[in-house]
Every structure is written in structure tokens, then in C-alpha cells.
Amino acid sequence: MAKQLKGKDMPKTPQGSPGDDAEQGAEPGAQPNGPDGAASRGGSDGAAQEPRGRTVAERKKKYLVASRQQPGGFGTLGLGLGVASLAPLSLSTIEQALQASPDIDVVDKIAARTTLESSGADGGSEGVLVARMTDRQAGELHQRGGGRLLVERDQHLQLLDPMLRRPDLVSSLTPYSGPSAEVTVAITGNGGMPLPDAEVSLFGGMLPASGITDGGGIVRLRLYGDDPRTISGLYVKPHADYWSFYQRDPDLSLDEPNIVALHPLSESPSLQGFPRQNAIGWGARAMRLDQLPPHFRGQGIKIAVIDSGAATSHDNLNRIRAGFDIMNKRTDPSTWTEDTLGHGSHCTGVIGASDPAWGIRGFAPEAEIHVCKLFPGGQISQLIEALEYCIEHGIDVVNMSLGGGAPSEALERQIVRARQAGVACIAAAGNSGGPVQYPASSPNVLAVAALGKLGEFPPDSYHTETVSPDADGQGYFSAKFSCFGPQVDVCAPGVAIVSAVPPNNFAAWDGTSMAAPHITGLAALILAHRPDFQGLGSARSPERIDRLFQVIRLSARRVSLADQSRIGHGMPDVLAALGLPLAPGQHAGAWPGMYGGAPGIGGMAGIVGNGNSGALPVFPPVPQFFVQHPLAAQAFPYGFPLSSFLPAGW
């Protein structure tokens, strides 16, 4: 009989840690291989001995269990609990039944801490249980529930950065045992200074190789095969403060170190003097944040960033005071200030970095930011709890630069519950280059795709690998990695975005993770300063969320030559979204020095409302330079140098 965990009992590892899924071993009742748990020995002294250990089998995994309202019919839990009523099962009743079941361990209970008038979430307002069980046990529980129980896997979430893929098939090669060689790479920065902690990767050849530079800026990589000409790419990602580097078909030596000199971020034409002088990133300038009156700073709005934490050691983030480490909630929930991945700090900086005499200014530096730490190791259950935190603390806008696998009914019910409480959820579309990922694919969130702009990164940086052949006359392009589909609402800058990383540095990263915070920051400015969201319009409600999302969509203009599945309504404009007057002869569809899309594209042709009792004329035609240029359809897919398209500053 498995031990039953009471409400006060603790699991063997802190809830939400990677050990939650990895702790359990073989199926319940499986016998050890020998009297001391080791494999049994051979039958005679001369026979080969089996290795000590235990046979790999399925481990227990975390599942979400909750009541599901289902009209009509009767069912039974099959756990000694008869179901003779159509009323939803209470969470406490389900918990008692699970605790009475052998080999199912209840490890957490995420209860609703705020009562709403109507959750609209299919009876899910009471909360959800987290229990460990095998897939077989989960299937049996679901079947015995007779449709009255929600039973689903507690999926692991990912920060929306490109991840290593599992192989698609069993390889047709035996383990490599042929010749190999060592390639030494030296990474330097300003004045030839060695750069430690840089990631260096070689692609092509028999197998890819990667490593981290040591204190002297040196890394030695093993090349399988003895011909460096098989290498198709050399990639360098610095820890911070420098641009990345990428060289196709590198000319590498096996006899001496191969030196790569990185460009500091301050060499960007738009970041002169950075970080000693305060700057606004190219993405914020593209959305015209730099033209906003200086007193528009997001005062009075609460923003939650559900991510990997935020390093308040950073001078651009040290005004943040509120947060909750959900992964560490039973030991020390205050560790949200520790960001070992840097991802949450980067996103938070785009949204609300303060602007002292140095660094980057965020969209809403005076908004009240709450940090919900979910990574590393976050799962759907912790995201549900993070959203409950947002409901409880009256959050206005939530940034979710994360994604999972399949859509989750339990999470969707919580997103609907958050919407009912007036919490607007903005999510990154995903970086797989495929269909929009969940939760961005939910109809109850605003999905954000990523775009880039030529000239905002060095031609020898890895950012060039994100360029699609749909760049318009001003160099805007849809990012090659960005997910696409009808669920995309808008796009925002997500290539070569410079923001804060721990402990007190800056980095230029790519991703829809970087695009979503631009829209989250804009949403905070709209709620804080647009007149029709003041007074009676300031009350949190689903209707306010609908109006907010509509204003964001209608403030957008088409950028790049991509279709609507990649850019949605386009890139929003800060001034148009806030209902501010434009310069004479200027309209939101044609910003100064920029171009819109062709008439009729994306379903936005003709006159459309701009949310400020005005109108947006049809977009002017796109200049045909990139369409007519002979390299337009060839340069980017085949790695043609971008130098001819970049300003002289590079």
C-alpha cells in the first residue's frame, strides 16, 4: 500500500522541481532483480555476470485531476465513491478518493483563492489536484470517472527558445570509431580581451560539437573525422555584452587556435555609447515608444511576468519588489530574484526596465511588476498556480513567453478564469517555425509573432540566420523561426533584441519570447494612459480585455511582405494605440520614413477604426526594391552576405 500524503505532508522533493517526475522508478509491485536490488548473477563461476542495477521501466508521472461538469449521465469513480448526482464533484471529495487509492500519491492541491461571480470554466473554479501515477493508472482513473473527471498529464513547459530535437528515426550508423581531430577556438572582445563563458558550436561533419570557453577565452572541440572542410558552420554565443557570431563554411585550422573577435553591443549604430548612455532598443523605436510623452510610463498598472525570475541585482530591474517562486514555494518563495537562465530578466527588461543614466528603457518603467518564477522545470500545474497568483493580486496584464506541447484543458479553464477576473494574457507564438504553440493558440490570449529588421545587427552575427526572403523596402522581415497560423494577432520585434541579463549585463537575443514583452508593455501603457480606459473603463473585466486587444490590433500596420498568418494585423504603433494626435499629414498606416502593406492584404483594406473615434486610411503601396532586386529571392536562404543591405555603421 503506497503511503497516503495528507494535506500537511511533503513530497520527497520540493514541489515543481525536476525531481517530481524523475523520482519514481518501476511500476508498483515490481520485484528487485536480486535480494539486495542488484541483478542476479550467472549460474556458474565461468559465466558472464549481469550488471548490477535495476531494469528501466515506466516511472510515475504527475497528472492533473479536477472535477468536470458533464450534463446528463451517471458514472462512478471506481474508488469506492459512487456518483449519483449531476452536480460537479467537489475537489475535497476527489482528493479523499485519490488518497484512498493505492499507488496514487496526491502531491499538491492548487485551490482557487479568489471567488469570482462566474468562472465560465466548466466547474473548474474550485481548483485542481496534482497526483503521481503511471499512465495505466491515469487511463483507468479517467475511464472510471465516467466523464466526470478531468485527468491529464502535467506537461513540462518550455521557454520559447529553439530546443534540441529528438531523432526522427533509429540511425542507420554504428557508433563512430574512426579518426578525430581537435579544433581550438579563441574568442576575444574589445582590445583582444579573452571572453570566458561563450558557447561555441561546430555544425556539419559527422557530429556537431559544442563547448564553453574557459577563463582564457579558449575552447577545444572534438571534430569527428580529420577534415575540417566538412564543417558547415561555426556559431558563437557570448555570455553577455557582445553580438553573436556565425560563419558559414568556416576555414578552420587544426594546427593553431582559430580566433573569433566579437563586436560589442555598443558598435550598433542605434546603440552608440551604450550602456554608459541610456538607450531605447530598436524594437521600441520601431513601435515609436521614443516619440511618447515622457510622463507616459505605465503608472498604476500591474504586470506579471511568468518566466525564470528576474535578477533584481541588475540596475535596470532593481525597483521590482513583488514576486513568487512557485517552484520553491514550500521552502523559500522569495527566490524569484534569482534568474539562473536570464530569460525572465531579459523579458522583464523589455517591459519595464527603469531608465537611469545608463542601460535600456522599457515600455512601462513605472508599472508595478510582479515576477512569477516558473523555470527551470515548470509544468502546467505551476502555470495554473501562477495565474491564480495573478487573479489574487489583481494583475492587469500577464506576459507568457513560454509554451508546452498539446493544449491543456486544465490550463485553458484557468486562462478563462483569469479572463473572467480581468487579467489579460499575452503569449509568444513559438519558435519552431511551425503552427502556433499552446497557450498562444488559445482563443483567450493575444498571440504575438516575431519580426526583425535589416541593419539592426552585424552581418556576421547569427541573427542573419533568422532573415526570411519577405523583407520589405524598409528591411522589416518575418523571423524565420516564428510560428504562424490564423491564431497570430500581431507581430512585434523579436530579432536582435537587447535587454537586461544577470548579474548586471545586457544581451541581444532572438525569439517570440522577446516579441511578446513589447506588446505586454504597450498594453500597460494603453490601460494606464488611453482615455477610454480611465474612470469606469478602468474596472477589470472580460469586456476591458476585449477592448484592449482590439485597440492593439487596430493600431497595427502591415510590415514585411509576409502574409497575415505570419504577422497577424501587423506591428502595433504606440502613438495610435494611446489615441495621441499625429503630426499633420501623418496617419498610423504610414509612419515617418516607413511603408505599409499593399491594399487589401490581411483583411485590413479600406477604412478601419483606430480605437480613437478616427480612421486609418488604406495602406500605401510597398516599394518594390526587394521584389525587383535579383537577390531578393536568393540572397537570404543561401546565406548571401547582408552587407549590401546594411547602413554604413556596420
Summary of the structure (lengths in Angstrom):
residues: 650
radius of gyration: 27.0
end to end distance: 68.6
largest distance: 96.0
contacts: 2233
relative contact order: 0.10
helix: 23%
strand: 22%
